[in-house]
Amino acid sequence: MRSRNAAATREAILASALEAFTRAGYDGVGVREIAESAGVTAMLVNRYFGSKEGLFAEVVEAAMAERTVLTDDPATLAADLAASLVRRTAPDAGRLDPFLLVLRSAPNPRAAEVLRAGIERHVEKHLTDLLPDREKAGPALVLSVIAGFWLMRALVGSTELNRADEDVVRRKLERVFAVLLAE
């Protein structure tokens, strides 16, 4: 078992939970498994987070707060998004935990509510704050394109998307994002 250091214990539990929920989804993992991986008891996990749902909500909060493909410059946002998305979905790129967390946990209705709230609070809000005068559905449409492209290229492994010239794909995605982000 882990030594007593509240901050380190909390971080170990969150790291274990992120890995577990990303790998198996909300329904595919239990508090005991997360606790064991973190070197603590299930009772301690519940003491820190209240419940599995409370732990999941904190994992979602931490995962969504970290920017993985979004940038901060409205003038270059479409180009930055396209370049980042192509780079992050390349066949040799590492996995994206927030995307896999969403994909594998969304089938559970309560987990989907927690995910939706986290996405809206962090990702959609960031886009809306960057582009305050734009049509409100734009950020959600951008996120839909990101999710669809990520799914097809990185997880399904679309032959055409993976063998296409990355500059061509990036330019086409940039045009799509520019349309979706237009005033």
C-alpha positions in Angstrom: 0.0 0.0 0.0 1.0 3.6 -0.7 2.4 5.8 2.1 0.3 8.6 3.5 0.6 11.8 1.4 -2.8 13.1 0.5 -1.8 15.0 -2.6 0.3 12.2 -4.0 -2.4 9.6 -3.2 -5.0 11.7 -4.9 -2.8 12.1 -8.0 -2.0 8.3 -8.0 -5.7 7.5 -7.9 -6.6 10.0 -10.7 -3.7 8.6 -12.9 -4.9 5.1 -12.3 -8.5 6.0 -13.0 -7.6 7.9 -16.2 -5.7 4.9 -17.5 -8.5 2.5 -16.5 -11.4 4.5 -17.9 -9.4 5.2 -21.1 -8.6 1.5 -21.5 -12.0 0.0 -20.5 -14.6 2.8 -20.4 -16.7 3.7 -17.4 -18.6 0.4 -17.3 -15.5 -1.7 -17.9 -13.7 -0.9 -14.7 -14.4 -0.9 -11.0 -13.2 1.1 -8.1 -11.3 -1.9 -6.7 -9.2 -2.3 -9.8 -8.5 1.5 -9.9 -7.5 1.4 -6.2 -5.3 -1.7 -6.6 -3.4 0.0 -9.5 -3.0 3.1 -7.4 -1.7 1.1 -4.4 -4.6 2.1 -2.1 -7.9 0.6 -0.9 -11.3 1.0 -2.6 -12.5 2.6 0.7 -9.8 5.3 0.3 -10.8 6.0 -3.3 -14.4 6.5 -2.1 -13.2 8.7 0.8 -11.3 11.0 -1.7 -13.9 11.0 -4.5 -17.2 9.9 -2.9 -18.1 7.3 -5.6 -17.0 5.9 -8.9 -19.1 8.6 -10.6 -17.4 11.3 -8.5 -14.0 9.9 -9.5 -15.0 9.7 -13.1 -16.2 13.3 -13.0 -12.8 14.4 -11.7 -11.0 12.4 -14.3 -13.1 14.0 -17.0 -12.5 17.5 -15.5 -8.7 16.9 -15.6 -8.7 15.3 -19.1 -10.9 18.0 -20.7 -9.1 21.0 -19.1 -5.8 20.0 -20.9 -5.7 21.3 -24.5 -4.7 18.7 -26.9 -5.7 20.0 -30.4 -7.1 23.5 -29.7 -5.0 26.6 -29.8 -5.5 30.2 -28.6 -5.1 32.3 -31.7 -8.5 32.9 -33.5 -6.6 34.2 -36.6 -4.9 30.8 -37.1 -7.4 28.5 -35.4 -8.5 26.6 -38.6 -5.0 26.1 -39.7 -3.8 25.1 -36.3 -6.6 22.7 -35.7 -6.0 21.0 -39.1 -2.3 20.7 -38.5 -2.7 19.4 -35.0 -5.4 16.9 -35.9 -3.3 15.5 -38.8 -0.2 15.3 -36.6 -2.1 13.8 -33.6 -3.8 11.1 -35.7 -0.8 10.0 -37.8 -0.2 6.3 -37.7 2.9 6.7 -35.5 1.3 9.2 -33.1 0.5 8.4 -29.5 -3.0 7.9 -28.3 -5.2 10.7 -27.1 -6.6 9.8 -23.7 -9.5 12.3 -23.7 -10.8 11.0 -27.0 -10.6 7.4 -26.0 -12.1 8.2 -22.6 -15.1 9.7 -24.4 -15.4 6.9 -26.9 -15.2 4.1 -24.4 -17.3 5.7 -21.7 -20.1 7.4 -23.6 -22.3 4.3 -24.0 -23.2 4.7 -20.3 -25.9 7.4 -20.1 -24.7 8.9 -16.8 -21.0 8.9 -18.0 -22.2 10.6 -21.2 -23.8 13.4 -19.1 -20.5 13.9 -17.2 -18.6 13.8 -20.5 -20.9 16.3 -22.2 -20.7 18.7 -19.2 -16.9 18.5 -19.3 -16.6 19.0 -23.0 -19.0 21.9 -22.9 -17.3 23.5 -19.9 -13.8 23.2 -21.3 -13.6 22.5 -25.0 -16.7 24.2 -26.4 -16.3 27.1 -24.0 -12.7 27.7 -25.1 -13.9 27.8 -28.8 -16.8 30.1 -27.9 -14.6 32.4 -25.9 -12.1 32.6 -28.7 -14.8 33.4 -31.2 -17.5 35.2 -29.3 -19.3 36.7 -32.3 -19.7 33.4 -34.2 -22.7 31.2 -34.6 -23.1 29.1 -31.5 -23.3 25.7 -33.2 -19.9 26.3 -34.8 -17.8 24.9 -31.9 -19.9 21.8 -31.6 -19.6 21.2 -35.3 -15.8 21.6 -35.1 -15.7 19.1 -32.3 -17.8 16.7 -34.4 -15.4 16.9 -37.3 -12.5 16.4 -35.0 -14.1 13.3 -33.4 -15.1 11.8 -36.7 -11.7 12.3 -38.3 -10.0 11.0 -35.2 -12.2 7.9 -35.2 -11.7 7.1 -38.9 -8.0 7.8 -39.1 -6.6 6.8 -35.7 -9.0 4.1 -34.5 -10.6 2.6 -37.6 -7.4 3.1 -39.5 -9.0 4.3 -42.8 -6.6 3.2 -45.5 -7.3 6.3 -47.6 -6.9 8.8 -44.7 -3.6 7.1 -43.6 -2.0 6.9 -47.1 -3.2 10.3 -48.3 -0.7 13.1 -48.6 -0.8 14.8 -45.1 -0.5 18.3 -46.6 -3.5 17.7 -48.8 -5.5 16.3 -45.9 -4.4 19.2 -43.7 -5.4 21.8 -46.3 -8.8 20.2 -46.8 -9.4 20.1 -43.0 -8.4 23.7 -42.7 -11.0 24.7 -45.3 -13.7 22.7 -43.4 -12.7 24.3 -40.1 -12.6 27.8 -41.7 -16.2 27.3 -42.9 -17.4 26.0 -39.6 -15.7 28.9 -37.7 -16.8 31.6 -40.1 -19.0 34.4 -38.8 
